[in-house]
């Protein structure tokens, strides 16, 4: 088998619009793992937001991996070991907090299985909780609580004023960290150089594999680097146009078991 490692984005790729893995896709991925393929779930989600899908695919049994926070962490699912981590400099926390508070936004992060913010009922905080299938917890003071290594914060709020804040923060923090919107209402705050391909390079070196042995499937802008890096880059039919153009192959959409289709075609030799 030419491709020995399979990297999957989650939202818009592995999961359908209900944020679920279909039974056909799950069964196909189990068969691939039984044939020796290693699976990596690579997402902007926090680790706890990826764990339920990892359990569905039995990554602990088949020695798979989680790449969380768009490359901020690598977790060995068999051992639970944190293999790699890239975190924010605590010196920036007060500035991030002030940017959120002074503009009427919420800032959130992730602690254990919880999403933490000063208003768990905020509609955008609730949306992040829904996306990750994680409970949201209100804390009295955000800065007092984030006394641990933080891989990502998120400032959430109405799209138009958030779009005005983005370039201001980018300019202020350009030498220290990355600031970008993953959704019109989500402003991502992550360490400098966070990138799925860079993190995958670390993992491949650890596993003694090469990019030529890797197949990567994705749909969004944050998947572009890994699709270009992989020996076989696969874009979903619902992918952003720039991702489709960069891919070696365009599979079916996430509503049509596109991941299963690509795995059957290129890994299980169904055709």
N, C-alpha and C positions, 0 to 999 in steps of 0.2 A: 504493500500500500504506500503510495507516494506521500499522501498527507496523513501525518501522524498526530497532529494536534489541531483542534477545532476551537476557534475563538468566536464567541457569540455575544453580540450586544443583546440587551433585553427588550426594552420598550420600543415597539415598532419593528422588532426583528424576531426574537424568540417568542414573545408573547403577542396575543391578539389584542383587539381593542378592549377586551374585558380584563387585560393584564394577566391572562392565563396561558399556560402551555396546553395545546390540544393533546388529546391522547395519541393521535397518530404521530405527532412530532416527538412526544415523550418516548414512545416505543421505538421510533427510528433512532433516537439518540442513545437509548439503552443498547440497541443492537450495535451501534457504532462503537460504544465503549467496550462491549463484549468482544469486538474484533480488535481491540487494542488502542483505539483512539482516546487521547486525553482531551477532556473538554475544559475550557476556560470561560467562565461567565464574566464578561467585561462590561462594566456599566458605570455611569455617574452616580448610581445609587450608593448609599452607605452599605457596609458589610451586612448589617442586620436586615436590610431591605432586600438583599440578594439570597440570604440563607434559605428561605422557604423554597425557592426555585432550585437551589442546589440540592436540597433534600429530595425534592420530587425526582430529580435526575440521578439520585444516588451517587453524587460525586464523592462522598466519603468512601464508598465501597470501591469505586473505580479510579480513585486517586486523581480527582480533578482539582481545579483551582478556581478561586474567586479573585478577580481584579476589580477592586472597588474604587469609588471616588475618581473615576476616569484615569486611574493609574496611581492613585495615592497609596494604595495598599495591595499586597498580594497575600492571599491566605491559602495554605495547603489544607484542603477539605478533609483529607484522611487524618492528619495529625492535629489540625487546628492551629498550626504554627503560623505566626505572622512572619512571612519571609522577607517582606520589604515594606517600608513606610516612608512617606514624604509628608511632612506636616507644616502647618503655618507657624511663623515666628510669633510668639505671644506678644511681642512688642507692638504688633499691629492691631491687636484686639480692641483697645480703646478707640482708635480711629474708626474701625469698622462699625463699632457700636454707635458712636456719635453720628456717623453718616446715616445710619438707619433711623435713630431716634429723632434727629433734628429734621428729618424729611417725612416723618409720620409713617415709616415702614416698620416691619418686623424683621429682626435678624434671628436666624435659627441655626442650630447645629445638631449633632447626634451624640447621645451618651448612652452606651449600652444599647438596649432595645428601644429607647425613646427618642423622639424628636423634641428638643427643648427650645422654648421661646418664652417671651413674657406674655404671650396671648395665644394659648392653644386653640382658641375658637376663631382666630382670624381665618378668613376664607382661603387665603393662599397657603397658610400653614397647614390647614386641613387638607388642601389639595396635595401637598407634599406628603402628608401622612397617608393619604389614599394611594398615591403612586407607589409608596414603599411598603404598604401594608404594615406600618409601624404606628403605635400609639403616640399621641402628642401630649406633652406635659408642660404646664405653665410653671415658670420659676419666677421668683420675686425680682431677682437681678441677674441678668444674663452673664455679666462679667464675673460675678462671684462664683458662678457655677462652672464655667469653662476653665477649670484648673487642671486640665489634662491635655495630652497631645491631640490637636484638632486637625483633621485632614481636609475639612471643608466647612465653610459657613455659607449661608444663603441669605441674601436680603430679598424680601418678597413684598410686592405691592402692586398698585395699579400701573399698567404698562407705560403710559405717557410720562408721568413724572420719574419713573424708574429709568426710562430711556435717557432722560436729562441728567440723571445722577451718574450713569455708567461712564461717560467720557471724563467726568471730573475725577472719579475714583481711579480710573485707568491711568490718568496722567500722574496723579499723586503717588500711585503704588507701582508704577511701571518697572522699577528696578527691584521690587521686593516680592511681588506676587502677580498672579493673573486674575483679571476681572473680566467677565463676559456674561452675556445673557443666554441661558439655555432655552428659556421660554420668554415671551414678552414680559411676564410677571415674575421671573426668577433671575436674580443677579448672582452668579456663581463667584465665590471668593476662594481661590485655591492656591497652593504653593506655586512658585515659579517653575515653569517647565513641565507641568503636569500634562501627560500625553499618553494615550493608550499604547502607541507603538514603542515609546521609550521604556515603558514598564514591561511590555512583552519581551523586549530585548533582554532585560534582566532575567525574566523567567526562562527564556529559551537557553540562555547561557547556563543557568542552573540545571536545566534538564539535559543539556548536551545536544540540543536540537538547533536547526537552522530555520530561517524564515521560509526557505523553499519547502519545508515540510509542514508549513502552517496554512490552514484555510481560515479565513476570517469573514464573518457575515455581519453586515450592519446597514443602517439606514440614515443616520444623522451626521451632522458636521463633525461631531466628536469621534466618529468612526472612520473618518477619512484617512487619518494617518495609519491606522492599522490595516486598512484595506489596501493602501499603497505599499505597505511594508510586507504583507503576507505573500507567500508564493502564489496563492490563489485568493484574490480579493473578490468577494461576492456581495453585490448590492441587492437589497430587496426591491421589488417592483415599485414599492411605495417610498423608496429612498429619495433624499434630496438630489436634484439633478447633478450637482457637482460630484456627489458620491457615485451616482450611476455612471458618470463619464470616467471616473477613475477606476472602476471595477473591471475585472477580467470577465466577469459573468454576471448577468442580471437574472435572479431567480423570481419565483412567484412572490406575491405580497405576503405580509404577516397574517393576513386573513385567509390565506390559501395554503398554509403549511409550507411557506417558501423555504424555511430552513431544512425541513425534512426532504423537500425536493432536491435541494443542492447536495445534501449529505448522501442521499440515495444515488445521485448522478455521479458524484466525484469520489465518494468514499466507500460506498457499499456496492458500487458497480452494478446498479439496477438496470442500467441501459446498455 
